[in-house]
Amino acid sequence: MPPAAAPLTRREELLQQCSDLFLAEGFSRFSIGDLADRFRCSRSTLYALAPSKEQLVVASVRAFFKAAAERIEARVAAAQGPRERLATYLAAVAEELEPASAEFFADLAGFAPAGDVYRENTRFAAQRIRALVTEGVRAGALRPVHASFVGAAVAEVMGAIQRGSIQQQAEVSAAEAYRELADLILHSLDVSR
């Protein structure tokens, strides 16, 4: 049985609440006063997290991706075999981004500092996928492909999801786009092909 997670500090709890809210509803329409009302705290409590709304948004988005990455990697570590690790990684990314609304992605596109956090995490995801594909190819669990190309292609699609163009062209949600991307990668790398 894994050890119980340590209780969240008030700061961590508020950042998580901000992350949850921003994922569900976006962040551009909220003022610090709106957030204080929503979370039933003072403005000074929020300003203790970050000195401005913009910095609070960046801190919240960064906290979301950090926590998501930790949960994803824990799941990958528990998976057996290279193909399963890749499948687990892709599925976990899609699940973690399931709560991200169209408003969140639109706000990311309109606010460069938060968009930069997303792009930073997209680059990491592309590197991680490249490493998992390389591992799978070497083990014979995935068909031989150019792993760097796969990682770069995934990064491009993830960027298009962030910009909203995939959702618009394919008429899918961001979460559906991530699931379809995972399915496409896994089926294209199937060793029986």
N, C-alpha and C positions, 0 to 999 in steps of 0.2 A: 504494500500500500504506500503510495507516494506521500511525502510529508505534507501536512496542511499548509496552505499558503498563509503567509503572514497577513494580518489585517491591514487594510489600506490606511494610510495616514489621511488626514483631512485634505491635504494638498492633492494627494493621488486620487482621492475620491472625487474632488471637484474637477480635476483634469479629465477623469473618466466620464463624469457627467457632461462636461463640455464636449468631449469627443463624441459621446453617444448622441447628444443633441445635434451637433454639427453634421454628423453622418446622416441623421434622419431628416434634417430640415435645412441644411446649409448653414452658413455663418454670416453672410453679408448683411442680412436684415436685422441682426441683433446688435443692440448697444450694450455697453457694460451694465447699464441700468436694467435693461430687459433680462440680462443673464442673472443679475442679482435677485430680481423678482422671481425668476423661474426657479432658481436654486435656493431661495429663501436665505440669502446671506447678504452681507453688506458689500457695497462696492469696494471698500478697502480690503475685504477678504479676497476679492478677485484681483485687485491691484497687487496684493501680496504674491499672487501667482505669477503675474507679469505686469509690467508697467503701462501697458496699453492693450486695447482690444486686439490690435493686429498681432502683437507678441503673444497674447493669450491664444489666439487662433493657431499660430505656428506651434506653440508649446503643446496645445491639445492635439493637433494633427501628428506631431512628432511622438507624443505619448501613445496615441492610438497605434501607429505603425510599430513602435518599439514593443508594445504588449502583444500585438498581432504576430510579430516576428518570433517572439519567445514561444507563443502557443504553437505556431506552425512548426518551429524547429523541434519542439517537444514531441509533436506527432510524428515528424520525420524520423527522429531518433528511435521511436518505438516500432517503425515499419521494418519488415523483414525483406531483404533483397533490394537490389538497385531499381528494378522496375517499380516495385511497390513504394520505394522512397520517392521516386519521381511522381507517381500517381498521387501519393499522399500529399506531397508538397503542392501540386497543382490544385487538388481538391481543397486543401486547407486555405490556400490563397483565395479561392472563389468564395469559400464559406466566410472568411474573415471580412471580405468586402461586400458580402450580402447586404448589410445594413446601409451601405453607401447609396444615398439617393441621387437622383438627377440634379437636385439643387446643390448637393455637396460637390459633385463634379463640376457643375457650372461655376460655383464659387471658387473652386481650385483653379479653374481656367482663368478667372478674373483677378486672382490675387497671387501674384508671382511668388512671394515668400512661401505660402502654403503649397503652391504648385511645385516649387523646388523640392519640398520635403517628399511629395509624391514621386517626383522624377528620381530623386536620390534612392528611394525605396524600389522603384522600377529597375534602376541600374543594378541594385543588389539582387533583386529577383532574377534578372537576366543572368548574372554571374552564377547564382545558385543553381539555376536550371542548367546552365552550361556544365557546371561541375557534376550535377546528377546525371545528365545525359552522357557525359564522358565516362563516368563510373559504369553506367548501364551498358554502354557500347563495349568497354573493356571486358566486362563480365559476360558478354554475349547475351545479355538479357534484352538489349535493344538493338535494332538493326544499325549497321554502321552508317553514321551521318556525320556531317560537319557540326560538331557541338557548338562552336562559336556562332555559326550561322543560326542555329536553332535559338540560342540565347538572344541574338540580335533581333531576330524576327519576333520573338516573344516581347521584347522591349518595345518594338515598334507598335505592336498590337495593343499592349498595355498603355502606351502613350495615346493611341487613338481612342481607347476607352476613356482615359482621363479627359480628353478633349470632347468626348461625346459623339464623335463621328461614327464609331462602330454602332453605337446604339441607334443613331438616326438612320444609317444606311441599312442595317440588318433588322431594325424594329425589334430590338431586344433591350432588356435592362442591362445595367453594368454587370450585375451578378450573373445573369444568363450569358453575357459575353465571356466572362471569365470561365464559366463552366464549359462553354462551347470551345474555347481556346484549349482548355485542359483535354477535352475529348479529342480534338484535332491532333494535338501533339502526341498523345498516347497511341492513337490509332495509326498515325503516320510512322511511329517508331516501332510498331509491332514487329517482332523478329520473324514472324511467319510471312511477312510481305516479301 
